[in-house]
Amino acid sequence: MSDTLIISIDAMGGDNAPAAIIEGVARVAKDDPSVFFFLYGDEDQILPLTQQFGLRMDRFKIHHTTQIVRAEDKPSAAIRNGRESSMWKAIMSVRNGYAKAVVSAGNTGALMAMSKICLGTLPGIDRPAIAAVMPTMKDAVVALDLGANAECNSQNLVEFAIMGHVLYHVLFNKELPSIGLLNIGSEETKGREEIREAASVLKGFGSKINFYGFVEGNDICAGKTHVVVTDGFSGNVALKTIEGTAKFITASLKNVVNGSILSKIGFLLASGSLRRLKKQMDPRRYNGAMFVGLNGISVKSHGGADAFSFACAVESAIRMARNNLCDKIKEELLNVMDSAEADENLLSSSK
């Protein structure tokens, strides 16, 4: 198994666990024979599902656990009482070097807290952030933070910007991706003090960071910048709004098409283009957010993920693991910090 990539799965996390989780894993296993899965959870529930969805016995190993981190559990309680849970055990397999990445659709706060404790953070990073790739009218955009840190100071925002810069560079081979700070206006005087302070620090990095300036909510899908940086509260609201809008447009198109015979004929004529639009706007395709800033790969799937959506999250984890993303982030992070043209006291002054 030396050449095999091992991915750990929290099989009990999420609204549709464990059925959707195992079906999603089976989809990935069918397409990629070089991946082996550690499945953490209740063996009595998991084993019949592996047979139901055709997951071959030589492609997985079940690690039986009896504890589950529930959606309503507070992170502190999950850490205190969940050391035998499927989530904790799956993360620990990455820390101990048995697996290259962990994927869970479970409680976001608990997953973040457990991942931070088990994996630790990269040097110079105070708080990890949830980062995800989203489609735009131009290039894809990396947005962070999407829910890990509801409140952030200027130092946190600067760290997110640097990690976003590195992540985009690694994923898309873009030398100097443009970075925007999400704000209520593009003017320099707009926004909270910590956002303006972060902007001032980022400007000080000079040519090492391609800081665009402030962007607004409508600029995200327009693709005005490659990276959008914000606090977790605003980022999560923006993400859910974009997802909800995509679902609204898809449902509206469906209702219009079913409205009359002429509409159905028009749909048939434009069916190819509409199918491509639906595929592009399907939020399930972009499932799989990474906790950037950790010393290991931990991927968060949507809690309500179906099998297709969870498979996309697993595929994201596989790509990150194969590209040695954490090592590259660590290397690039140190490079940016060490060679930046900003004054050495800029970061400390923003605390």
C-alpha positions in Angstrom: 0.0 0.0 0.0 3.1 2.2 -0.2 2.0 3.8 -3.4 -1.6 4.1 -2.4 -3.1 7.4 -1.2 -5.1 6.9 2.0 -8.0 9.3 2.8 -9.8 9.2 6.2 -13.6 9.7 6.2 -15.8 10.7 9.1 -18.6 8.4 8.0 -21.0 9.6 10.7 -20.9 13.3 10.1 -23.6 15.2 8.2 -27.3 15.3 7.8 -27.4 12.3 5.4 -24.7 10.1 7.1 -23.7 7.5 6.8 -25.6 6.5 3.6 -24.6 9.6 1.5 -21.1 9.4 2.8 -20.5 5.8 1.8 -22.2 6.2 -1.5 -20.0 9.3 -2.2 -16.8 7.3 -1.3 -17.9 4.4 -3.5 -18.3 6.9 -6.5 -14.7 8.1 -6.0 -13.3 4.6 -5.5 -14.9 3.5 -8.8 -13.2 6.4 -10.7 -9.8 6.3 -8.8 -8.4 2.9 -8.1 -5.2 4.3 -6.4 -7.1 5.6 -3.3 -7.8 3.6 -0.2 -10.2 4.8 2.5 -10.3 4.6 6.3 -14.0 4.7 7.3 -14.6 5.8 10.9 -18.0 5.1 12.4 -20.5 2.4 13.4 -19.4 -0.7 11.6 -22.9 -2.2 11.8 -24.2 0.7 9.8 -21.3 1.2 7.5 -20.6 -2.4 6.3 -24.1 -3.0 4.7 -23.8 0.3 2.9 -20.4 -0.6 1.4 -22.1 -3.7 0.0 -25.2 -1.8 -1.2 -23.1 0.8 -3.1 -20.5 -1.6 -4.5 -17.5 -0.4 -2.5 -15.0 -3.3 -2.8 -13.6 -4.8 0.4 -10.0 -4.2 -0.8 -10.6 -0.5 -1.0 -11.5 0.4 2.6 -11.0 -0.4 6.2 -13.6 0.3 8.8 -12.4 1.7 12.1 -15.4 1.1 14.5 -16.4 4.0 16.7 -19.5 4.4 18.9 -19.4 8.2 19.5 -20.8 10.8 17.1 -20.3 14.5 17.2 -23.8 16.0 16.7 -24.6 19.1 14.7 -25.8 20.9 17.8 -22.7 20.1 20.0 -20.6 23.0 21.0 -17.0 22.7 19.9 -15.8 22.8 23.5 -18.1 20.0 24.5 -17.1 18.0 21.4 -13.5 18.3 22.3 -14.1 17.4 25.9 -16.4 14.5 25.3 -15.6 13.4 21.8 -12.2 11.8 21.9 -13.7 8.5 20.9 -15.9 9.9 18.1 -15.6 9.2 14.4 -14.6 12.8 13.7 -11.7 12.8 16.3 -10.4 9.4 15.2 -10.4 10.3 11.5 -8.5 13.5 12.2 -6.0 11.7 14.4 -5.2 9.3 11.6 -3.8 12.3 9.6 -1.8 13.6 12.6 -0.3 10.1 13.1 0.7 9.9 9.5 -1.6 7.0 8.5 -3.7 9.1 6.2 -3.0 12.1 4.0 -6.3 13.9 4.5 -9.6 13.8 6.4 -13.0 14.7 5.1 -16.1 15.3 7.2 -19.6 16.7 6.6 -20.1 17.0 10.4 -20.3 20.0 12.8 -18.1 22.8 11.4 -17.1 24.3 14.7 -16.2 21.0 16.1 -14.2 19.9 13.0 -12.3 23.2 13.1 -11.5 23.0 16.8 -10.5 19.3 16.7 -8.4 19.8 13.5 -6.6 22.7 15.1 -5.8 20.7 18.3 -4.8 17.5 16.5 -3.0 18.9 13.5 -1.7 22.2 14.9 -1.2 25.4 12.8 1.5 26.5 10.4 4.2 28.8 11.7 3.0 32.4 11.8 -0.7 31.6 11.6 -3.0 32.5 14.5 -6.3 31.2 13.2 -7.0 28.7 10.4 -9.7 29.7 7.9 -12.2 27.9 5.8 -11.4 28.4 2.1 -13.3 27.3 -0.9 -13.2 27.7 -4.7 -16.3 29.3 -6.3 -17.1 29.9 -10.0 -17.3 33.4 -11.4 -17.9 35.1 -14.7 -14.1 35.1 -15.2 -11.6 33.0 -13.3 -12.4 30.9 -10.3 -12.3 32.7 -7.0 -10.9 31.5 -3.7 -12.9 32.9 -0.8 -11.9 32.8 2.9 -12.9 32.8 5.7 -16.3 31.1 5.1 -17.3 30.4 8.7 -14.5 29.3 11.0 -14.0 32.7 12.7 -17.1 34.9 13.2 -15.0 37.8 14.5 -11.5 38.7 13.2 -9.0 41.4 13.8 -6.8 43.0 11.2 -4.0 40.5 11.8 -6.3 37.6 11.1 -7.4 39.2 7.8 -3.8 39.8 6.8 -3.0 36.1 7.4 -6.1 35.0 5.5 -5.0 37.2 2.6 -1.5 35.6 2.5 -2.9 32.1 2.8 -5.4 32.9 0.0 -2.6 34.2 -2.1 -0.6 31.0 -1.6 -3.6 28.7 -2.0 -4.6 30.3 -5.4 -1.0 30.1 -6.6 -0.8 26.4 -5.7 -4.1 25.4 -7.1 -4.1 27.5 -10.3 -0.4 28.2 -10.9 -1.1 32.0 -10.8 2.0 33.9 -9.9 0.4 36.9 -8.4 -3.3 36.4 -7.8 -5.2 39.6 -7.1 -6.6 39.9 -3.5 -9.7 41.9 -2.4 -11.0 42.6 1.0 -14.8 42.3 1.3 -16.3 45.6 2.4 -19.4 47.7 2.2 -17.8 50.0 -0.3 -14.7 50.4 -2.4 -13.7 53.7 -0.9 -10.7 53.7 1.5 -12.8 55.3 4.3 -15.5 52.6 4.2 -15.8 49.7 6.6 -14.8 48.7 10.1 -11.5 49.8 11.5 -9.9 46.3 11.4 -10.7 46.1 7.6 -9.0 49.4 6.9 -6.0 48.4 9.1 -5.7 45.1 7.2 -5.8 47.0 3.9 -3.0 49.3 5.1 -0.8 46.3 6.0 -1.4 44.5 2.7 -0.5 47.6 0.8 2.9 47.5 2.6 3.8 44.2 1.1 4.4 45.9 -2.2 5.0 43.7 -5.2 4.9 40.4 -3.2 1.2 40.7 -2.7 -1.1 41.8 -5.5 -3.6 43.7 -3.3 -6.5 45.1 -5.3 -8.3 46.9 -2.5 -11.8 46.7 -1.3 -14.5 44.6 -3.1 -18.2 44.5 -2.5 -20.6 41.5 -2.5 -21.6 41.8 -6.1 -17.9 41.7 -7.1 -17.4 38.1 -5.9 -19.2 36.3 -8.8 -18.1 39.0 -11.2 -14.6 37.7 -10.7 -13.1 41.1 -9.9 -10.3 39.5 -7.9 -8.9 36.0 -7.7 -9.1 35.9 -3.9 -11.7 37.4 -1.6 -10.9 37.9 2.1 -13.4 38.4 4.8 -14.3 37.4 8.4 -16.1 34.1 8.9 -19.5 35.7 9.6 -19.7 37.8 6.5 -18.1 35.1 4.4 -20.6 32.4 5.4 -23.5 34.8 4.8 -22.1 35.6 1.3 -21.5 31.9 0.5 -25.1 30.9 1.5 -26.5 33.8 -0.4 -24.7 32.8 -3.6 -25.7 29.1 -3.1 -29.3 30.2 -2.5 -29.4 32.4 -5.5 -28.0 29.6 -7.7 -30.8 27.3 -6.5 -33.4 30.0 -7.0 -32.3 30.6 -10.6 -32.3 26.8 -11.3 -35.8 26.4 -9.8 -37.1 29.4 -11.6 -35.9 28.2 -15.0 -37.5 24.8 -14.3 -40.9 26.5 -13.5 -40.7 28.7 -16.6 -39.9 25.7 -18.8 -42.9 23.8 -17.4 -45.2 26.8 -17.9 -46.4 26.2 -21.5 -45.9 24.1 -24.6 -43.9 27.0 -26.2 -41.6 27.1 -23.2 -41.0 23.4 -23.5 -40.2 23.7 -27.2 -37.8 26.6 -26.4 -36.2 24.4 -23.7 -35.6 21.6 -26.2 -33.9 24.0 -28.6 -31.7 25.5 -25.9 -31.3 22.3 -23.8 -27.6 22.0 -24.4 -26.8 25.5 -23.3 -29.1 25.3 -20.3 -27.6 22.0 -19.2 -24.2 23.6 -19.2 -25.5 26.5 -17.2 -27.0 24.2 -14.7 -23.8 22.3 -14.3 -21.8 25.5 -13.9 -24.1 26.8 -11.3 -24.6 23.6 -9.3 -23.1 24.3 -5.9 -22.5 20.6 -5.3 -19.7 20.6 -7.8 -17.7 23.1 -5.6 -18.2 21.2 -2.3 -15.2 20.7 -0.2 -13.7 23.6 1.8 -10.2 23.4 3.3 -9.1 24.6 6.7 -6.1 26.5 5.4 -3.4 27.3 8.0 -3.4 23.8 9.5 -0.4 21.4 9.5 -2.5 18.8 7.7 -5.3 18.6 5.2 -8.8 18.7 6.8 -11.7 19.2 4.4 -15.2 20.2 5.4 -18.1 19.0 3.3 -21.5 20.7 3.4 -23.6 19.2 6.2 -26.5 18.4 3.9 -24.3 16.9 1.2 -25.7 14.1 -1.0 -23.5 11.4 -2.5 -22.5 13.5 -5.5 -21.6 16.5 -3.4 -19.6 14.5 -0.9 -17.7 12.7 -3.7 -16.7 16.2 -4.9 -15.4 17.0 -1.4 -13.4 13.8 -1.3 -11.9 14.5 -4.8 -10.9 18.0 -3.6 -9.0 16.4 -0.6 -7.3 13.9 -3.0 -6.1 16.8 -5.2 -4.8 18.7 -2.2 -3.0 15.6 -0.9 -1.4 14.7 -4.2 -0.2 18.2 -4.7 1.4 18.3 -1.2 -0.6 21.4 -0.5 0.4 21.9 3.1 4.1 21.7 2.3 3.7 24.2 -0.5 1.6 26.6 1.6 4.2 26.4 4.3 7.1 27.0 1.8 5.3 29.9 0.0 4.0 31.4 3.2 7.5 31.7 4.6 8.7 33.0 1.3 6.1 35.8 1.2 6.6 36.7 4.8 10.4 36.7 4.7 10.8 38.6 1.4 7.9 41.0 1.7 8.7 44.6 1.3 6.5 45.6 4.2 8.1 46.9 7.4 8.9 44.0 9.8 6.6 45.6 12.4 3.5 45.8 10.2 2.0 42.6 11.3 2.7 43.0 15.0 1.3 46.6 14.9 -2.1 45.3 13.6 -2.6 43.0 16.6 
